[in-house]
Amino acid sequence: MKKFLSIFLVFAMLLTALCFAGCEYIFDKIREDINKNKVNVCLDGVYYKLYLNVSKACVYSLDDKNGEQTKFVIQPYVEHEGVQYTVTEVGEYKFQAVGSPYFLLSTRMQEVFIPETVEVIHFECLELCDTLQKVDVHPNNPNYASHDGIVYTKDMKTLLFGPLNRGEYKKYYVLPSGVDEITVIGSVWGAKHIFVPSSVKKATGFIERGRVVYFEKTELSQDEQRYLDFAEIHLGYTLEQFLQEMAELYGEE
């Protein structure tokens, strides 16, 4: 009986080893196939990852010459070796710009334009671009929309991204009526004065120290109470009242 159990255990161990080896081989082949279907290229000073099997592209960096531009217009299509690729992705987890760990971080970029073909924007790639003032999205993009240089979901209900240096573009910002959630990456509140309409139901973690925020609603939620510790908060403001104060403070814009 002991001899039988020993033989069985040896057989089970060999079978397990073979399974692991087989799985590793399969995964290696998958990785190899994936890598074969990708190629990184630089076209006119812009770096792309091309997905050869689907003719799609991800734009992920700029060379030093392009890094001197103040406006970067992402092209909807690029061509390489006679094949046209549709640009559907902006950034990977982090843009890897030349000489910098983040896309555009060490450049003079102030504006970025997103074409209608883009399906996915990895906003982390822009979150430390300290010169960026506005991001505009093509009106025909099916997934994203922009308002006054700030990016929203297409239905304009969720605020997704605001540029770090937006305060240089405009000193105050009015969230559009109908926005109900703010999940912002970056410092959209580069603008010092912000108007928040009553449609916003979820707005946690978006107000930075030193900001002056005018809520249309008359009462803060429990989560929003913490804003009182580091920001100047006004409740029960109408849009008309807010704009009048901004006109007096900054002059008509």
C-alpha positions as CSV (number, residue, x, y, z in Angstrom):
1,M,0.0,0.0,0.0
2,K,2.8,2.4,0.9
3,K,4.6,1.6,-2.4
4,F,1.4,2.4,-4.3
5,L,0.9,5.7,-2.4
6,S,4.5,6.7,-3.2
7,I,4.1,5.9,-6.9
8,F,0.8,7.9,-6.9
9,L,2.4,10.9,-5.2
10,V,5.3,10.9,-7.6
11,F,2.9,10.7,-10.5
12,A,0.8,13.6,-9.1
13,M,3.9,15.7,-8.7
14,L,5.0,15.0,-12.2
15,L,1.6,15.8,-13.5
16,T,1.5,19.1,-11.6
17,A,4.9,20.1,-12.9
18,L,3.9,19.3,-16.4
19,C,0.7,21.4,-16.0
20,F,2.7,24.4,-14.6
21,A,5.2,24.1,-17.4
22,G,2.4,23.9,-20.0
23,C,0.7,26.9,-18.6
24,E,3.9,28.9,-18.5
25,Y,4.6,27.9,-22.1
26,I,1.1,29.0,-23.1
27,F,1.5,32.4,-21.3
28,D,4.9,32.9,-22.9
29,K,3.3,32.3,-26.3
30,I,0.5,34.7,-25.5
31,R,3.0,37.4,-24.4
32,E,5.1,36.7,-27.5
33,D,2.1,37.0,-29.8
34,I,1.0,40.2,-28.0
35,N,4.5,41.7,-28.4
36,K,4.6,40.7,-32.1
37,N,1.4,42.7,-32.6
38,K,2.8,45.9,-31.0
39,V,5.5,48.2,-32.2
40,N,6.7,51.6,-30.9
41,V,7.4,54.3,-33.5
42,C,8.1,58.0,-33.6
43,L,6.3,59.8,-36.3
44,D,7.0,63.5,-36.8
45,G,8.3,63.8,-33.3
46,V,5.3,62.0,-31.7
47,Y,5.7,58.6,-30.1
48,Y,3.0,56.0,-30.7
49,K,2.4,52.4,-29.8
50,L,0.9,50.7,-32.9
51,Y,-1.4,47.7,-32.5
52,L,-0.7,45.9,-35.7
53,N,-3.5,43.4,-35.7
54,V,-6.3,45.9,-35.2
55,S,-4.7,49.0,-36.9
56,K,-5.1,51.1,-33.8
57,A,-2.6,53.4,-32.0
58,C,-1.9,54.8,-28.6
59,V,-0.1,58.2,-28.4
60,Y,2.2,58.3,-25.4
61,S,5.0,60.8,-25.7
62,L,6.7,63.7,-27.6
63,D,10.3,64.2,-28.6
64,D,12.3,67.2,-27.3
65,K,11.4,69.4,-30.3
66,N,7.7,68.9,-29.9
67,G,8.1,69.4,-26.2
68,E,8.7,73.1,-26.9
69,Q,5.2,73.6,-28.3
70,T,2.5,75.3,-26.3
71,K,-0.3,73.4,-28.0
72,F,-0.4,69.7,-28.9
73,V,-3.1,68.6,-31.3
74,I,-3.4,64.8,-31.3
75,Q,-4.1,63.5,-34.8
76,P,-7.0,61.1,-35.3
77,Y,-5.0,58.9,-37.7
78,V,-1.4,58.2,-38.4
79,E,0.3,56.2,-41.2
80,H,3.2,53.8,-40.9
81,E,4.6,51.7,-43.7
82,G,1.6,52.3,-45.8
83,V,-0.9,51.3,-43.1
84,Q,-3.3,53.8,-41.5
85,Y,-3.8,53.5,-37.8
86,T,-6.7,55.0,-35.8
87,V,-5.5,56.8,-32.6
88,T,-7.9,55.4,-29.9
89,E,-5.8,55.8,-26.8
90,V,-4.0,58.7,-25.0
91,G,-1.3,57.7,-22.6
92,E,-0.6,54.4,-20.9
93,Y,-0.7,54.3,-17.1
94,K,1.8,57.2,-17.2
95,F,3.0,59.1,-20.2
96,Q,6.7,58.5,-20.5
97,A,8.0,61.7,-22.0
98,V,11.6,62.1,-23.1
99,G,13.7,62.9,-20.1
100,S,10.7,62.9,-17.8
101,P,8.6,60.3,-15.9
102,Y,5.4,62.0,-16.9
103,F,4.0,63.1,-20.3
104,L,4.5,66.8,-20.9
105,L,5.9,67.3,-17.4
106,S,9.0,69.1,-18.5
107,T,7.6,70.9,-21.5
108,R,5.8,74.2,-22.1
109,M,2.5,72.6,-23.1
110,Q,-0.5,74.7,-22.3
111,E,-3.2,73.1,-24.4
112,V,-4.0,69.5,-25.6
113,F,-6.7,68.7,-28.2
114,I,-8.3,65.2,-28.1
115,P,-9.7,64.0,-31.5
116,E,-13.0,62.3,-32.1
117,T,-11.4,58.8,-32.5
118,V,-10.0,58.6,-28.9
119,E,-11.8,55.9,-26.9
120,V,-9.6,55.9,-23.7
121,I,-7.7,58.7,-22.0
122,H,-5.4,57.8,-19.1
123,F,-5.7,61.0,-17.2
124,E,-2.9,60.1,-14.9
125,C,-0.5,60.8,-17.8
126,L,-1.5,64.5,-17.5
127,E,-1.9,65.0,-13.8
128,L,1.5,66.5,-13.1
129,C,1.7,68.7,-16.3
130,D,2.3,71.9,-14.4
131,T,2.0,74.1,-17.5
132,L,-1.2,72.7,-18.8
133,Q,-4.1,75.1,-18.8
134,K,-6.9,73.5,-20.9
135,V,-7.9,70.2,-22.6
136,D,-10.3,70.4,-25.5
137,V,-12.2,67.4,-26.9
138,H,-13.6,67.2,-30.4
139,P,-17.4,67.6,-30.3
140,N,-17.9,64.3,-32.2
141,N,-16.0,62.2,-29.7
142,P,-18.5,59.6,-28.4
143,N,-16.9,59.1,-25.0
144,Y,-15.7,62.5,-23.7
145,A,-16.7,66.1,-23.8
146,S,-15.0,69.3,-22.7
147,H,-16.3,72.5,-21.2
148,D,-14.1,75.6,-20.8
149,G,-10.9,73.4,-21.0
150,I,-12.1,70.8,-18.5
151,V,-13.0,67.1,-19.5
152,Y,-16.3,65.4,-18.7
153,T,-18.0,62.2,-19.6
154,K,-20.0,62.6,-22.9
155,D,-23.2,63.1,-21.1
156,M,-21.6,66.0,-19.1
157,K,-22.7,64.4,-15.8
158,T,-19.2,63.5,-14.4
159,L,-16.2,65.8,-14.2
160,L,-13.1,63.7,-15.0
161,F,-10.1,65.9,-15.4
162,G,-9.0,69.5,-14.9
163,P,-5.5,70.9,-15.8
164,L,-3.1,71.8,-13.1
165,N,-2.4,75.3,-14.3
166,R,-5.9,76.2,-15.2
167,G,-5.9,79.3,-13.0
168,E,-3.7,81.0,-15.6
169,Y,-6.4,80.4,-18.2
170,K,-9.3,81.7,-16.1
171,K,-9.5,82.8,-12.5
172,Y,-12.8,81.3,-11.8
173,Y,-14.9,78.3,-13.0
174,V,-18.6,77.5,-13.2
175,L,-19.5,73.9,-13.2
176,P,-22.3,73.3,-15.8
177,S,-25.7,72.7,-14.5
178,G,-26.5,69.0,-14.8
179,V,-23.1,67.7,-13.5
180,D,-23.9,65.3,-10.7
181,E,-20.5,63.8,-9.9
182,I,-16.9,65.0,-9.6
183,T,-14.2,62.4,-9.8
184,V,-11.4,64.7,-10.8
185,I,-7.8,63.9,-11.4
186,G,-5.5,66.9,-11.4
187,S,-6.1,70.3,-10.0
188,V,-9.1,71.6,-11.9
189,W,-9.4,74.1,-9.1
190,G,-6.4,76.0,-10.4
191,A,-9.2,78.6,-10.5
192,K,-9.5,80.1,-7.1
193,H,-13.2,80.8,-7.2
194,I,-15.6,77.9,-8.1
195,F,-19.4,77.7,-8.5
196,V,-21.0,74.4,-7.8
197,P,-24.6,73.9,-9.0
198,S,-27.2,72.1,-6.9
199,S,-27.2,69.2,-9.4
200,V,-23.8,68.0,-8.0
201,K,-24.6,65.1,-5.6
202,K,-21.2,63.6,-5.2
203,A,-18.2,65.9,-4.8
204,T,-15.6,64.4,-2.5
205,G,-11.9,65.3,-2.5
206,F,-12.0,68.0,-5.1
207,I,-11.5,71.3,-3.2
208,E,-8.0,72.3,-2.5
209,R,-6.6,74.5,0.2
210,G,-7.1,78.2,-0.3
211,R,-10.1,77.9,-2.7
212,V,-13.3,79.9,-2.4
213,V,-16.3,77.7,-3.3
214,Y,-19.8,78.9,-3.8
215,F,-22.4,76.2,-3.5
216,E,-25.9,76.7,-4.9
217,K,-27.3,74.3,-2.3
218,T,-27.8,75.6,1.3
219,E,-26.4,72.7,3.2
220,L,-23.2,70.6,3.0
221,S,-23.2,66.8,3.2
222,Q,-21.3,65.1,6.0
223,D,-18.4,64.3,3.6
224,E,-18.3,67.9,2.5
225,Q,-18.1,69.3,6.0
226,R,-14.4,68.8,6.0
227,Y,-14.0,71.5,3.4
228,L,-14.7,74.0,6.1
229,D,-11.3,73.3,7.6
230,F,-9.2,74.6,4.7
231,A,-11.5,76.4,2.2
232,E,-13.8,79.4,2.2
233,I,-17.3,78.1,1.7
234,H,-20.4,80.0,0.7
235,L,-23.8,78.4,0.6
236,G,-27.1,79.4,-1.1
237,Y,-25.5,81.3,-3.9
238,T,-27.2,81.7,-7.3
239,L,-25.2,81.7,-10.5
240,E,-26.2,85.3,-11.1
241,Q,-24.8,86.3,-7.6
242,F,-21.6,84.4,-8.3
243,L,-21.0,86.0,-11.7
244,Q,-21.7,89.4,-10.3
245,E,-19.1,89.0,-7.6
246,M,-16.5,87.7,-10.2
247,A,-17.2,90.6,-12.5
248,E,-16.5,93.0,-9.6
249,L,-13.4,91.0,-8.5
250,Y,-11.8,90.4,-11.9
251,G,-13.7,92.6,-14.3
252,E,-15.7,91.2,-17.2
253,E,-14.1,88.2,-18.9
